[in-house]
């Protein structure tokens, strides 16, 4: 290899190293320590974003519930960290020099995410795959904040469903229940919005495993709207209000007495200036027996 070739190769290596160590882009100065923590996994499916303000609230957007509470509420939550918890967060960041970290955006074994820190004009990124004590302690503390925020829904929804056998079909009653304290806007059937139409999946499980599934088609949703059984466009749920979704008859799988049924819904939710596709599931429940004929 010529001297010129060696110099070129050395220059490329330096450039690659510099790119790998490049710190996160700078932004406006923050008021205290701020944290952005987001994860999206596939096994088990979970998706959330947590933003901890310097001296304010910790806001959680739970897009899909995880293993800890798979049938729980999803949506928008917030909690104000107590002074001792905020002090512990700053202590972990300081003692482990986490503001000096410039890791690559992280990937978990199940999916991907990010963990970014900001303080004043300093910016740092901590990899989700880091096994060191500092990163582990930080994620443990943030996990506690997430659990606390889940208990304080601002605009969130939860699914409730029950089903009974009716000959070869199941009659399924589904309700979207507003769990929060502020209005939540849902796009039930809004063709003007991306992901603006609700999607529904009926899941049959046998011994905790998928036995069969059914999907509501866009035409099924359109028929419900045309018959005024579902509100078209956007619908605002007041705190505590329920939106009933009258599903068409669902064909039963073989040996229906041995299965449990649950319903999954994906719907575009809006709260204040935030808009997210929210995915929720009702808890699995055995099918109720067929109703006796009326006298």
C-alpha positions as CSV (number, residue, x, y, z in Angstrom):
1,X,0.0,0.0,0.0
2,X,1.3,3.4,-1.0
3,X,1.9,6.2,1.6
4,X,-1.0,8.2,0.0
5,X,-3.4,5.2,0.3
6,X,-2.4,4.8,4.0
7,X,-3.1,8.5,4.7
8,X,-6.5,8.3,3.0
9,X,-7.4,5.1,5.0
10,X,-6.3,6.8,8.2
11,X,-8.4,9.9,7.4
12,X,-11.5,7.7,6.8
13,X,-11.0,5.9,10.1
14,X,-10.7,9.2,11.9
15,X,-13.9,10.5,10.2
16,X,-15.8,7.4,11.2
17,X,-14.6,7.6,14.8
18,X,-15.6,11.2,14.9
19,X,-19.1,10.4,13.6
20,X,-19.5,7.6,16.3
21,X,-18.5,10.0,19.1
22,X,-20.5,13.0,17.9
23,X,-22.5,14.5,20.7
24,X,-26.2,15.0,20.4
25,X,-27.3,18.3,18.7
26,X,-27.5,21.3,21.0
27,X,-30.8,23.0,21.7
28,X,-31.9,25.9,23.8
29,X,-30.7,25.9,27.4
30,X,-32.9,23.9,29.8
31,X,-34.1,24.8,33.3
32,X,-32.6,22.0,35.2
33,X,-32.2,18.3,34.3
34,X,-34.5,17.1,31.6
35,X,-35.0,13.5,30.4
36,X,-36.5,12.0,27.3
37,X,-37.0,8.2,27.5
38,X,-38.8,6.3,24.8
39,X,-39.1,2.5,24.0
40,X,-40.9,0.5,21.4
41,X,-40.7,-3.3,21.7
42,X,-42.2,-6.2,19.9
43,X,-41.8,-9.1,22.4
44,X,-43.8,-8.3,24.4
45,X,-45.4,-5.4,22.5
46,X,-45.0,-2.1,24.4
47,X,-44.6,1.5,23.4
48,X,-44.2,4.6,25.5
49,X,-42.6,8.0,25.8
50,X,-41.6,9.6,29.1
51,X,-40.5,13.3,29.3
52,X,-39.3,14.6,32.6
53,X,-39.2,18.4,32.7
54,X,-36.4,20.2,34.6
55,X,-38.7,21.5,37.4
56,X,-42.1,20.4,36.3
57,X,-44.1,17.3,35.5
58,X,-43.1,13.9,34.2
59,X,-45.4,13.3,31.2
60,X,-46.0,9.8,30.0
61,X,-47.6,8.9,26.7
62,X,-48.4,5.2,26.8
63,X,-49.2,4.1,23.3
64,X,-49.4,0.3,24.0
65,X,-49.4,-1.3,27.5
66,X,-46.6,-3.7,28.3
67,X,-46.1,-7.0,30.2
68,X,-46.8,-5.5,33.6
69,X,-50.4,-4.5,32.8
70,X,-51.3,-5.6,29.3
71,X,-55.0,-4.8,29.7
72,X,-54.4,-1.5,31.4
73,X,-55.3,2.1,30.2
74,X,-53.3,3.8,27.4
75,X,-53.1,7.5,26.6
76,X,-51.7,10.5,28.3
77,X,-50.6,10.6,31.9
78,X,-48.6,12.9,34.2
79,X,-47.0,13.0,37.7
80,X,-45.0,15.5,39.6
81,X,-41.9,13.8,40.9
82,X,-41.3,14.5,44.6
83,X,-38.3,16.5,45.6
84,X,-36.4,13.5,46.9
85,X,-36.9,11.5,43.7
86,X,-35.8,14.5,41.6
87,X,-32.7,14.8,43.8
88,X,-32.0,11.1,43.4
89,X,-32.2,11.5,39.6
90,X,-29.7,14.3,39.6
91,X,-27.4,12.3,41.9
92,X,-27.4,9.3,39.6
93,X,-26.6,11.5,36.6
94,X,-23.9,13.4,38.4
95,X,-22.1,10.5,40.2
96,X,-22.0,8.4,37.0
97,X,-21.1,11.3,34.7
98,X,-24.0,10.4,32.5
99,X,-24.0,13.9,30.9
100,X,-20.7,13.0,29.4
101,X,-22.1,10.0,27.6
102,X,-22.5,10.2,23.8
103,X,-23.7,6.6,23.1
104,X,-25.3,5.6,19.8
105,X,-29.1,5.4,19.9
106,X,-29.9,2.1,21.6
107,X,-31.7,-1.1,20.7
108,X,-33.1,-3.6,23.1
109,X,-33.4,-7.3,22.4
110,X,-37.0,-6.7,21.6
111,X,-37.0,-3.3,19.9
112,X,-35.6,0.1,19.9
113,X,-35.7,3.4,21.8
114,X,-33.7,6.3,23.2
115,X,-32.6,7.8,26.5
116,X,-31.5,11.4,26.2
117,X,-30.4,13.8,29.0
118,X,-30.3,17.6,28.8
119,X,-29.0,20.1,31.4
120,X,-28.4,23.7,30.5
121,X,-26.7,23.6,27.1
122,X,-25.3,20.1,27.7
123,X,-26.8,17.1,25.9
124,X,-26.1,13.4,26.3
125,X,-27.4,10.0,25.0
126,X,-27.3,6.8,27.0
127,X,-27.7,3.5,25.2
128,X,-30.5,1.2,26.2
129,X,-28.1,-1.7,25.9
130,X,-25.7,-0.3,28.5
131,X,-25.1,-2.8,31.4
132,X,-23.2,-0.4,33.7
133,X,-24.5,0.6,37.1
134,X,-25.3,4.2,36.2
135,X,-27.5,3.4,33.2
136,X,-29.2,0.6,35.1
137,X,-29.9,2.9,38.1
138,X,-31.3,5.6,35.8
139,X,-33.6,3.3,34.0
140,X,-34.8,1.7,37.3
141,X,-35.7,5.2,38.6
142,X,-37.5,6.2,35.4
143,X,-39.4,2.9,35.6
144,X,-40.7,4.0,39.0
145,X,-41.8,7.3,37.5
146,X,-43.6,5.5,34.8
147,X,-45.5,3.3,37.3
148,X,-46.4,6.4,39.3
149,X,-47.6,8.3,36.2
150,X,-49.9,5.4,35.2
151,X,-51.9,6.0,38.3
152,X,-52.7,9.6,37.2
153,X,-54.3,9.5,33.8
154,X,-55.1,12.8,32.2
155,X,-56.8,11.6,29.0
156,X,-56.6,7.8,28.7
157,X,-58.8,4.9,27.5
158,X,-59.4,1.3,28.6
159,X,-61.3,-1.4,26.9
160,X,-64.1,-3.5,28.4
161,X,-65.7,-6.4,26.6
162,X,-67.9,-9.4,27.1
163,X,-69.2,-12.0,24.7
164,X,-71.7,-14.8,24.6
165,X,-72.4,-17.6,22.2
166,X,-75.2,-17.4,19.8
167,X,-75.4,-20.5,17.6
168,X,-72.2,-20.5,15.4
169,X,-71.4,-16.9,16.3
170,X,-70.4,-14.7,19.2
171,X,-72.2,-11.6,20.2
172,X,-69.5,-9.2,21.4
173,X,-70.2,-6.0,23.5
174,X,-67.3,-3.6,23.4
175,X,-66.9,-0.3,25.3
176,X,-64.1,2.2,25.1
177,X,-64.0,3.8,28.6
178,X,-62.4,7.2,29.3
179,X,-60.2,6.9,32.4
180,X,-58.8,10.4,32.6
181,X,-59.9,13.8,34.0
182,X,-59.8,15.8,30.8
183,X,-61.6,15.4,27.5
184,X,-60.1,12.9,25.1
185,X,-60.8,13.2,21.4
186,X,-60.9,10.0,19.3
187,X,-60.9,9.7,15.5
188,X,-63.5,6.9,15.1
189,X,-64.0,7.2,11.3
190,X,-62.1,10.2,9.9
191,X,-60.8,9.6,6.4
192,X,-59.2,13.1,6.4
193,X,-56.7,12.0,9.1
194,X,-53.8,9.5,8.8
195,X,-54.8,6.5,10.9
196,X,-58.1,8.2,11.5
197,X,-60.3,5.1,11.4
198,X,-60.6,2.8,14.4
199,X,-59.4,-0.8,13.9
200,X,-60.8,-3.7,15.8
201,X,-59.4,-7.3,16.2
202,X,-61.2,-10.0,18.0
203,X,-58.9,-12.6,19.5
204,X,-59.8,-16.1,20.6
205,X,-57.3,-17.8,23.0
206,X,-57.0,-21.3,24.1
207,X,-54.8,-22.0,27.1
208,X,-53.3,-18.5,26.7
209,X,-52.3,-19.1,23.1
210,X,-53.8,-17.7,19.9
211,X,-56.6,-20.0,18.6
212,X,-58.2,-17.8,16.0
213,X,-58.8,-14.1,15.2
214,X,-61.3,-11.9,13.3
215,X,-60.9,-8.4,12.0
216,X,-63.4,-5.7,11.4
217,X,-63.0,-4.4,7.8
218,X,-63.2,-0.7,6.9
219,X,-66.5,-1.4,5.3
220,X,-67.8,-2.9,8.6
221,X,-66.8,0.4,10.3
222,X,-68.5,2.4,7.5
223,X,-71.7,0.5,7.9
224,X,-71.8,1.1,11.7
225,X,-71.3,4.8,11.0
226,X,-74.0,4.9,8.3
227,X,-76.4,3.3,10.7
228,X,-75.5,5.9,13.3
229,X,-74.2,3.1,15.7
230,X,-70.8,4.8,15.7
231,X,-70.0,8.5,15.5
232,X,-68.3,9.5,12.3
233,X,-65.3,11.8,12.2
234,X,-64.0,12.8,15.6
235,X,-65.7,12.1,18.9
236,X,-64.9,13.7,22.3
237,X,-65.2,11.6,25.4
238,X,-65.8,13.4,28.6
239,X,-64.2,12.0,31.8
240,X,-65.9,8.7,32.7
241,X,-67.8,8.5,29.5
242,X,-68.1,5.3,27.4
243,X,-68.1,4.8,23.7
244,X,-70.0,1.7,22.8
245,X,-68.9,-0.2,19.7
246,X,-71.6,-2.7,18.5
247,X,-69.6,-5.3,16.7
248,X,-71.2,-7.5,14.0
249,X,-71.6,-11.2,14.8
250,X,-68.3,-12.9,15.0
251,X,-67.9,-16.5,13.7
252,X,-66.8,-18.9,16.5
253,X,-63.8,-21.2,16.3
254,X,-64.1,-24.9,16.9
255,X,-64.8,-25.9,20.5
256,X,-65.7,-22.4,21.6
257,X,-66.5,-23.5,25.2
258,X,-62.7,-24.0,25.6
259,X,-61.6,-20.5,24.5
260,X,-61.4,-17.0,26.0
261,X,-62.1,-13.9,24.0
262,X,-60.5,-10.5,24.1
263,X,-60.7,-7.5,21.8
264,X,-57.9,-5.2,20.6
265,X,-58.5,-1.7,19.4
266,X,-56.2,0.9,17.7
267,X,-57.5,4.4,17.6
268,X,-56.1,7.9,17.0
269,X,-56.4,9.8,20.3
270,X,-55.9,13.6,20.8
271,X,-55.3,15.5,24.0
272,X,-54.5,19.2,23.9
273,X,-51.7,19.5,21.3
274,X,-50.7,15.8,21.3
275,X,-51.9,13.1,18.9
276,X,-51.1,9.4,19.1
277,X,-52.3,6.1,17.7
278,X,-53.3,4.3,20.9
279,X,-53.5,0.5,21.1
280,X,-55.4,-1.2,23.9
281,X,-56.8,-4.7,24.7
282,X,-59.5,-5.9,26.9
283,X,-58.8,-8.7,29.3
284,X,-59.5,-12.3,28.1
285,X,-62.7,-13.7,29.4
286,X,-64.6,-17.0,28.8
287,X,-67.5,-16.9,26.4
288,X,-70.8,-16.8,28.2
289,X,-73.3,-19.6,27.3
290,X,-76.0,-19.0,24.8
291,X,-79.0,-17.2,26.1
292,X,-82.1,-19.4,26.5
293,X,-84.9,-18.6,24.1
294,X,-87.5,-16.1,25.3
295,X,-90.8,-17.4,26.4
